[in-house]
Amino acid sequence: FCDARKNSGQCYNWPPSRCIEFGAGAALPSLVLLKEGCKRVVFTDRYVNQQTFDALRMSVDKNSKLWGLSEEEVKERVVI
């Protein structure tokens, strides 16, 4: 897409090749980028307890399965 706000004519690739989400929580932005085809998606959050990261992993696994992504592809593209 191109940045029309600045009229600079700069164009950006979509989706980006990689992303990192700080404070992922429900991880919606990262999940959207994973679904859109981002090659490397890093989900981060503050460590409160292991359940936080277990929930992120479960969300990634369930959604990627619905989108038809293989387990191998998810292992290659996702870091939690």
N, CA, C and O atoms as a GROMACS GRO file, in nm:
protein
  320
    1PHE      N    1   0.084  -0.116   0.000
    1PHE     CA    2   0.000   0.000   0.000
    1PHE      C    3   0.090   0.123   0.000
    1PHE      O    4   0.206   0.114   0.037
    2CYS      N    5   0.037   0.234  -0.040
    2CYS     CA    6   0.114   0.358  -0.047
    2CYS      C    7   0.067   0.455   0.060
    2CYS      O    8  -0.051   0.456   0.097
    3ASP      N    9   0.159   0.537   0.109
    3ASP     CA   10   0.128   0.635   0.212
    3ASP      C   11   0.071   0.761   0.148
    3ASP      O   12   0.145   0.850   0.106
    4ALA      N   13  -0.060   0.766   0.140
    4ALA     CA   14  -0.126   0.880   0.073
    4ALA      C   15  -0.130   1.002   0.162
    4ALA      O   16  -0.144   1.114   0.112
    5ARG      N   17  -0.120   0.984   0.294
    5ARG     CA   18  -0.130   1.098   0.386
    5ARG      C   19  -0.018   1.199   0.363
    5ARG      O   20  -0.042   1.320   0.370
    6LYS      N   21   0.098   1.153   0.335
    6LYS     CA   22   0.212   1.243   0.318
    6LYS      C   23   0.237   1.276   0.172
    6LYS      O   24   0.322   1.360   0.140
    7ASN      N   25   0.164   1.212   0.084
    7ASN     CA   26   0.186   1.229  -0.060
    7ASN      C   27   0.331   1.206  -0.099
    7ASN      O   28   0.381   1.265  -0.194
    8SER      N   29   0.397   1.120  -0.024
    8SER     CA   30   0.539   1.095  -0.049
    8SER      C   31   0.560   0.993  -0.160
    8SER      O   32   0.668   0.981  -0.216
    9GLY      N   33   0.456   0.920  -0.189
    9GLY     CA   34   0.468   0.817  -0.291
    9GLY      C   35   0.537   0.691  -0.241
    9GLY      O   36   0.561   0.599  -0.319
   10GLN      N   37   0.568   0.685  -0.111
   10GLN     CA   38   0.631   0.567  -0.057
   10GLN      C   39   0.531   0.452  -0.054
   10GLN      O   40   0.416   0.470  -0.013
   11CYS      N   41   0.575   0.338  -0.096
   11CYS     CA   42   0.491   0.219  -0.090
   11CYS      C   43   0.554   0.117   0.004
   11CYS      O   44   0.676   0.109   0.017
   12TYR      N   45   0.468   0.040   0.071
   12TYR     CA   46   0.513  -0.058   0.168
   12TYR      C   47   0.458  -0.194   0.128
   12TYR      O   48   0.348  -0.206   0.075
   13ASN      N   49   0.538  -0.296   0.156
   13ASN     CA   50   0.491  -0.432   0.132
   13ASN      C   51   0.392  -0.472   0.241
   13ASN      O   52   0.412  -0.442   0.358
   14TRP      N   53   0.287  -0.540   0.201
   14TRP     CA   54   0.190  -0.593   0.297
   14TRP      C   55   0.166  -0.738   0.269
   14TRP      O   56   0.140  -0.774   0.154
   15PRO      N   57   0.172  -0.822   0.365
   15PRO     CA   58   0.206  -0.793   0.503
   15PRO      C   59   0.357  -0.775   0.518
   15PRO      O   60   0.433  -0.813   0.429
   16PRO      N   61   0.401  -0.716   0.629
   16PRO     CA   62   0.544  -0.703   0.651
   16PRO      C   63   0.607  -0.842   0.663
   16PRO      O   64   0.537  -0.938   0.695
   17SER      N   65   0.734  -0.854   0.638
   17SER     CA   66   0.799  -0.985   0.644
   17SER      C   67   0.812  -1.034   0.789
   17SER      O   68   0.813  -1.155   0.812
   18ARG      N   69   0.821  -0.943   0.885
   18ARG     CA   70   0.831  -0.984   1.024
   18ARG      C   71   0.772  -0.877   1.115
   18ARG      O   72   0.764  -0.760   1.079
   19CYS      N   73   0.730  -0.921   1.234
   19CYS     CA   74   0.674  -0.826   1.331
   19CYS      C   75   0.700  -0.876   1.473
   19CYS      O   76   0.723  -0.994   1.496
   20ILE      N   77   0.695  -0.784   1.565
   20ILE     CA   78   0.702  -0.817   1.707
   20ILE      C   79   0.594  -0.736   1.778
   20ILE      O   80   0.582  -0.616   1.759
   21GLU      N   81   0.517  -0.805   1.860
   21GLU     CA   82   0.413  -0.737   1.937
   21GLU      C   83   0.453  -0.739   2.084
   21GLU      O   84   0.466  -0.845   2.144
   22PHE      N   85   0.473  -0.620   2.141
   22PHE     CA   86   0.506  -0.608   2.282
   22PHE      C   87   0.377  -0.603   2.362
   22PHE      O   88   0.287  -0.525   2.329
   23GLY      N   89   0.368  -0.684   2.466
   23GLY     CA   90   0.245  -0.687   2.546
   23GLY      C   91   0.131  -0.748   2.469
   23GLY      O   92   0.025  -0.686   2.455
   24ALA      N   93   0.150  -0.869   2.419
   24ALA     CA   94   0.055  -0.930   2.327
   24ALA      C   95  -0.085  -0.948   2.384
   24ALA      O   96  -0.182  -0.936   2.310
   25GLY      N   97  -0.098  -0.977   2.513
   25GLY     CA   98  -0.232  -0.994   2.570
   25GLY      C   99  -0.314  -1.094   2.489
   25GLY      O  100  -0.280  -1.212   2.486
   26ALA      N  101  -0.420  -1.049   2.423
   26ALA     CA  102  -0.502  -1.136   2.339
   26ALA      C  103  -0.437  -1.160   2.202
   26ALA      O  104  -0.481  -1.248   2.128
   27ALA      N  105  -0.335  -1.082   2.168
   27ALA     CA  106  -0.252  -1.102   2.049
   27ALA      C  107  -0.324  -1.079   1.916
   27ALA      O  108  -0.282  -1.134   1.814
   28LEU      N  109  -0.427  -1.000   1.915
   28LEU     CA  110  -0.501  -0.979   1.791
   28LEU      C  111  -0.414  -0.925   1.677
   28LEU      O  112  -0.421  -0.980   1.567
   29PRO      N  113  -0.333  -0.820   1.698
   29PRO     CA  114  -0.250  -0.772   1.586
   29PRO      C  115  -0.156  -0.880   1.531
   29PRO      O  116  -0.141  -0.893   1.409
   30SER      N  117  -0.094  -0.956   1.620
   30SER     CA  118  -0.003  -1.061   1.576
   30SER      C  119  -0.077  -1.172   1.502
   30SER      O  120  -0.027  -1.224   1.403
   31LEU      N  121  -0.194  -1.208   1.551
   31LEU     CA  122  -0.273  -1.311   1.484
   31LEU      C  123  -0.315  -1.266   1.344
   31LEU      O  124  -0.313  -1.346   1.250
   32VAL      N  125  -0.353  -1.141   1.331
   32VAL     CA  126  -0.392  -1.088   1.199
   32VAL      C  127  -0.273  -1.095   1.104
   32VAL      O  128  -0.288  -1.138   0.989
   33LEU      N  129  -0.156  -1.054   1.151
   33LEU     CA  130  -0.037  -1.058   1.065
   33LEU      C  131   0.002  -1.200   1.029
   33LEU      O  132   0.047  -1.226   0.917
   34LEU      N  133  -0.014  -1.293   1.122
   34LEU     CA  134   0.012  -1.434   1.091
   34LEU      C  135  -0.081  -1.483   0.982
   34LEU      O  136  -0.038  -1.548   0.887
   35LYS      N  137  -0.209  -1.451   0.997
   35LYS     CA  138  -0.308  -1.492   0.896
   35LYS      C  139  -0.280  -1.428   0.761
   35LYS      O  140  -0.299  -1.491   0.657
   36GLU      N  141  -0.235  -1.303   0.762
   36GLU     CA  142  -0.208  -1.231   0.637
   36GLU      C  143  -0.082  -1.279   0.564
   36GLU      O  144  -0.062  -1.248   0.447
   37GLY      N  145   0.002  -1.356   0.635
   37GLY     CA  146   0.117  -1.414   0.568
   37GLY      C  147   0.253  -1.363   0.613
   37GLY      O  148   0.353  -1.390   0.547
   38CYS      N  149   0.258  -1.290   0.722
   38CYS     CA  150   0.386  -1.243   0.776
   38CYS      C  151   0.476  -1.365   0.800
   38CYS      O  152   0.431  -1.466   0.855
   39LYS      N  153   0.602  -1.356   0.758
   39LYS     CA  154   0.693  -1.471   0.765
   39LYS      C  155   0.743  -1.502   0.906
   39LYS      O  156   0.772  -1.618   0.935
   40ARG      N  157   0.755  -1.403   0.992
   40ARG     CA  158   0.799  -1.425   1.130
   40ARG      C  159   0.719  -1.334   1.222
   40ARG      O  160   0.721  -1.212   1.206
   41VAL      N  161   0.649  -1.394   1.318
   41VAL     CA  162   0.567  -1.319   1.411
   41VAL      C  163   0.613  -1.353   1.553
   41VAL      O  164   0.614  -1.469   1.594
   42VAL      N  165   0.653  -1.248   1.628
   42VAL     CA  166   0.701  -1.268   1.764
   42VAL      C  167   0.596  -1.210   1.860
   42VAL      O  168   0.566  -1.091   1.856
   43PHE      N  169   0.543  -1.297   1.946
   43PHE     CA  170   0.444  -1.258   2.047
   43PHE      C  171   0.518  -1.241   2.178
   43PHE      O  172   0.586  -1.334   2.222
   44THR      N  173   0.506  -1.126   2.244
   44THR     CA  174   0.570  -1.108   2.374
   44THR      C  175   0.469  -1.054   2.473
   44THR      O  176   0.370  -0.991   2.437
   45ASP      N  177   0.496  -1.080   2.599
   45ASP     CA  178   0.415  -1.024   2.706
   45ASP      C  179   0.500  -1.029   2.833
   45ASP      O  180   0.598  -1.102   2.840
   46ARG      N  181   0.461  -0.952   2.930
   46ARG     CA  182   0.530  -0.952   3.059
   46ARG      C  183   0.501  -1.085   3.128
   46ARG      O  184   0.388  -1.134   3.125
   47TYR      N  185   0.603  -1.143   3.189
   47TYR     CA  186   0.582  -1.270   3.257
   47TYR      C  187   0.508  -1.248   3.388
   47TYR      O  188   0.560  -1.185   3.480
   48VAL      N  189   0.388  -1.299   3.395
   48VAL     CA  190   0.310  -1.299   3.518
   48VAL      C  191   0.306  -1.443   3.570
   48VAL      O  192   0.332  -1.470   3.687
   49ASN      N  193   0.272  -1.532   3.479
   49ASN     CA  194   0.273  -1.675   3.510
   49ASN      C  195   0.275  -1.752   3.377
   49ASN      O  196   0.254  -1.695   3.270
   50GLN      N  197   0.299  -1.879   3.386
   50GLN     CA  198   0.310  -1.962   3.265
   50GLN      C  199   0.178  -1.970   3.189
   50GLN      O  200   0.178  -1.990   3.068
   51GLN      N  201   0.065  -1.954   3.258
   51GLN     CA  202  -0.066  -1.962   3.192
   51GLN      C  203  -0.081  -1.855   3.083
   51GLN      O  204  -0.149  -1.878   2.983
   52THR      N  205  -0.018  -1.740   3.103
   52THR     CA  206  -0.024  -1.634   3.001
   52THR      C  207   0.030  -1.685   2.868
   52THR      O  208  -0.032  -1.665   2.763
   53PHE      N  209   0.146  -1.750   2.873
   53PHE     CA  210   0.209  -1.798   2.751
   53PHE      C  211   0.142  -1.925   2.698
   53PHE      O  212   0.140  -1.949   2.578
   54ASP      N  213   0.088  -2.005   2.788
   54ASP     CA  214   0.010  -2.121   2.745
   54ASP      C  215  -0.113  -2.075   2.667
   54ASP      O  216  -0.149  -2.135   2.565
   55ALA      N  217  -0.177  -1.968   2.715
   55ALA     CA  218  -0.295  -1.916   2.646
   55ALA      C  219  -0.258  -1.859   2.509
   55ALA      O  220  -0.332  -1.879   2.412
   56LEU      N  221  -0.145  -1.789   2.499
   56LEU     CA  222  -0.100  -1.740   2.369
   56LEU      C  223  -0.076  -1.856   2.273
   56LEU      O  224  -0.119  -1.851   2.158
   57ARG      N  225  -0.008  -1.959   2.320
   57ARG     CA  226   0.021  -2.077   2.236
   57ARG      C  227  -0.109  -2.143   2.192
   57ARG      O  228  -0.123  -2.179   2.075
   58MET      N  229  -0.204  -2.158   2.284
   58MET     CA  230  -0.331  -2.221   2.249
   58MET      C  231  -0.405  -2.138   2.143
   58MET      O  232  -0.462  -2.194   2.050
   59SER      N  233  -0.404  -2.007   2.158
   59SER     CA  234  -0.470  -1.920   2.061
   59SER      C  235  -0.406  -1.932   1.923
   59SER      O  236  -0.475  -1.941   1.822
   60VAL      N  237  -0.273  -1.931   1.920
   60VAL     CA  238  -0.203  -1.945   1.792
   60VAL      C  239  -0.235  -2.081   1.730
   60VAL      O  240  -0.266  -2.089   1.611
   61ASP      N  241  -0.227  -2.187   1.808
   61ASP     CA  242  -0.252  -2.322   1.756
   61ASP      C  243  -0.394  -2.337   1.702
   61ASP      O  244  -0.413  -2.388   1.592
   62LYS      N  245  -0.493  -2.292   1.778
   62LYS     CA  246  -0.632  -2.307   1.735
   62LYS      C  247  -0.662  -2.224   1.610
   62LYS      O  248  -0.725  -2.272   1.516
   63ASN      N  249  -0.616  -2.098   1.609
   63ASN     CA  250  -0.644  -2.012   1.495
   63ASN      C  251  -0.568  -2.058   1.370
   63ASN      O  252  -0.625  -2.058   1.261
   64SER      N  253  -0.443  -2.095   1.385
   64SER     CA  254  -0.367  -2.138   1.268
   64SER      C  255  -0.426  -2.265   1.206
   64SER      O  256  -0.424  -2.283   1.085
   65LYS      N  257  -0.479  -2.351   1.291
   65LYS     CA  258  -0.545  -2.473   1.240
   65LYS      C  259  -0.670  -2.436   1.159
   65LYS      O  260  -0.694  -2.492   1.052
   66LEU      N  261  -0.748  -2.341   1.211
   66LEU     CA  262  -0.867  -2.295   1.138
   66LEU      C  263  -0.831  -2.234   1.003
   66LEU      O  264  -0.907  -2.244   0.907
   67TRP      N  265  -0.713  -2.169   0.996
   67TRP     CA  266  -0.670  -2.103   0.872
   67TRP      C  267  -0.598  -2.197   0.777
   67TRP      O  268  -0.557  -2.156   0.669
   68GLY      N  269  -0.581  -2.324   0.817
   68GLY     CA  270  -0.517  -2.421   0.729
   68GLY      C  271  -0.365  -2.415   0.729
   68GLY      O  272  -0.302  -2.462   0.634
   69LEU      N  273  -0.305  -2.358   0.834
   69LEU     CA  274  -0.160  -2.355   0.843
   69LEU      C  275  -0.111  -2.484   0.907
   69LEU      O  276  -0.168  -2.530   1.006
   70SER      N  277  -0.007  -2.543   0.851
   70SER     CA  278   0.046  -2.667   0.907
   70SER      C  279   0.124  -2.638   1.036
   70SER      O  280   0.169  -2.526   1.059
   71GLU      N  281   0.138  -2.741   1.119
   71GLU     CA  282   0.215  -2.726   1.242
   71GLU      C  283   0.359  -2.686   1.211
   71GLU      O  284   0.419  -2.605   1.283
   72GLU      N  285   0.414  -2.743   1.105
   72GLU     CA  286   0.551  -2.710   1.064
   72GLU      C  287   0.564  -2.563   1.026
   72GLU      O  288   0.661  -2.497   1.064
   73GLU      N  289   0.468  -2.513   0.952
   73GLU     CA  290   0.470  -2.372   0.912
   73GLU      C  291   0.459  -2.280   1.033
   73GLU      O  292   0.526  -2.177   1.039
   74VAL      N  293   0.375  -2.316   1.129
   74VAL     CA  294   0.358  -2.235   1.249
   74VAL      C  295   0.489  -2.236   1.329
   74VAL      O  296   0.531  -2.131   1.379
   75LYS      N  297   0.554  -2.351   1.343
   75LYS     CA  298   0.682  -2.359   1.415
   75LYS      C  299   0.787  -2.271   1.349
   75LYS      O  300   0.871  -2.212   1.417
   76GLU      N  301   0.783  -2.264   1.218
   76GLU     CA  302   0.880  -2.184   1.143
   76GLU      C  303   0.853  -2.033   1.155
   76GLU      O  304   0.946  -1.953   1.154
   77ARG      N  305   0.726  -1.994   1.164
   77ARG     CA  306   0.690  -1.853   1.158
   77ARG      C  307   0.661  -1.786   1.291
   77ARG      O  308   0.661  -1.663   1.299
   78VAL      N  309   0.635  -1.863   1.397
   78VAL     CA  310   0.588  -1.806   1.524
   78VAL      C  311   0.691  -1.824   1.635
   78VAL      O  312   0.749  -1.931   1.651
   79VAL      N  313   0.710  -1.718   1.712
   79VAL     CA  314   0.792  -1.722   1.834
   79VAL      C  315   0.707  -1.665   1.947
   79VAL      O  316   0.653  -1.555   1.936
   80ILE      N  317   0.696  -1.742   2.056
   80ILE     CA  318   0.621  -1.693   2.173
   80ILE      C  319   0.718  -1.692   2.290
   80ILE      O  320   0.680  -1.654   2.401
   0.00000   0.00000   0.00000
